[in-house]
């Protein structure tokens, strides 16, 4: 709970019954998992056993291997950009953000701990944490920045 408060702004993010903070928690997990996958690291020791989702050790490893000056924030930005690109690809190929939902069985009794309203709030918080608009779309400024970055590669 203390780490959740420090990193996500609320200890309730790790409370299984609470909706508060879950969107930020999932956004962090998306970025971190994207980076760990991109580095070719196994998630079991990296995330499950060590339990650090700050990318500090991954940045030090990547810096040592590449010789580049890298910080955890650099890797987090890469995770964000990769998630944004994936979202853009999916949107351009027919994803309807209205499909960002769970099957009804997750919201129906018994015992439905997750209500449609809780899920809606978590989804909105996730979109905001990802820097997307309230409909789950990438803002035009972000899209343009990603396109410009891709042109330099």
GIUR-V369659 format. One record per residue. N is the residue number from 1. RES is the residue in one small letter. NEAR is the number of other C-alpha atoms within 8 Angstrom. D_LAST is the distance of its C-alpha to the last C-alpha in Angstrom with 2 decimals. Layout:
# GIUR-V369659
N&RES&NEAR&D_LAST  N&RES&NEAR&D_LAST
This chain:
# GIUR-V369659
1&x&9&40.42  2&x&6&39.94  3&x&8&36.33  4&x&13&35.76  5&x&12&37.46  6&x&8&35.34  7&x&6&31.92  8&x&12&32.58  9&x&8&35.36  10&x&11&38.10  11&x&13&39.93  12&x&12&40.56  13&x&17&37.02  14&x&10&38.41  15&x&7&41.70  16&x&5&41.80  17&x&6&44.02  18&x&10&42.03  19&x&11&39.38  20&x&9&38.46  21&x&16&35.22  22&x&13&34.23  23&x&14&31.39  24&x&12&29.92  25&x&10&30.60  26&x&9&28.83  27&x&11&25.77  28&x&9&25.64  29&x&9&26.17  30&x&10&23.34  31&x&13&20.81  32&x&13&22.40  33&x&10&22.78  34&x&11&19.16  35&x&12&18.18  36&x&13&21.07  37&x&10&20.20  38&x&7&16.56  39&x&7&18.07  40&x&6&20.57  41&x&8&23.49  42&x&8&26.78  43&x&10&27.62  44&x&7&31.33  45&x&8&31.50  46&x&12&28.45  47&x&10&29.55  48&x&8&33.02  49&x&7&34.79  50&x&7&33.26  51&x&7&32.89  52&x&7&30.42  53&x&8&27.76  54&x&6&26.42  55&x&12&23.64  56&x&8&25.17  57&x&6&25.85  58&x&9&22.54  59&x&12&20.78  60&x&10&23.26  61&x&8&22.70  62&x&12&18.91  63&x&11&19.41  64&x&8&22.12  65&x&6&20.22  66&x&6&16.99  67&x&7&18.70  68&x&7&16.35  69&x&5&18.24  70&x&10&17.88  71&x&9&20.31  72&x&11&21.30  73&x&7&20.15  74&x&8&16.53  75&x&12&16.87  76&x&12&18.77  77&x&8&16.04  78&x&10&13.66  79&x&14&16.64  80&x&10&17.16  81&x&9&13.72  82&x&9&14.05  83&x&11&17.60  84&x&9&16.79  85&x&9&14.41  86&x&8&17.21  87&x&10&19.75  88&x&11&18.12  89&x&8&17.94  90&x&9&21.55  91&x&11&22.77  92&x&7&21.45  93&x&6&23.18  94&x&6&26.49  95&x&8&26.66  96&x&7&29.36  97&x&9&29.20  98&x&5&32.96  99&x&6&32.32  100&x&7&31.16  101&x&5&34.61  102&x&6&36.66  103&x&6&39.32  104&x&6&42.72  105&x&6&44.11  106&x&8&42.14  107&x&12&43.89  108&x&9&47.34  109&x&6&50.28  110&x&4&51.29  111&x&5&50.01  112&x&9&47.31  113&x&6&45.95  114&x&9&42.98  115&x&9&44.01  116&x&7&42.11  117&x&6&42.23  118&x&9&40.80  119&x&10&37.96  120&x&8&37.28  121&x&9&37.16  122&x&13&34.83  123&x&10&32.44  124&x&10&32.51  125&x&12&31.92  126&x&13&28.96  127&x&14&27.36  128&x&10&28.02  129&x&10&26.66  130&x&8&23.38  131&x&8&23.29  132&x&12&24.04  133&x&10&26.93  134&x&8&30.39  135&x&7&29.81  136&x&8&26.75  137&x&11&24.30  138&x&12&21.03  139&x&9&21.84  140&x&6&20.47  141&x&6&19.08  142&x&8&17.07  143&x&10&15.87  144&x&8&14.81  145&x&8&13.01  146&x&10&11.05  147&x&8&10.28  148&x&8&9.28  149&x&8&6.95  150&x&7&5.35  151&x&6&5.53  152&x&5&3.79  153&x&4&0.00
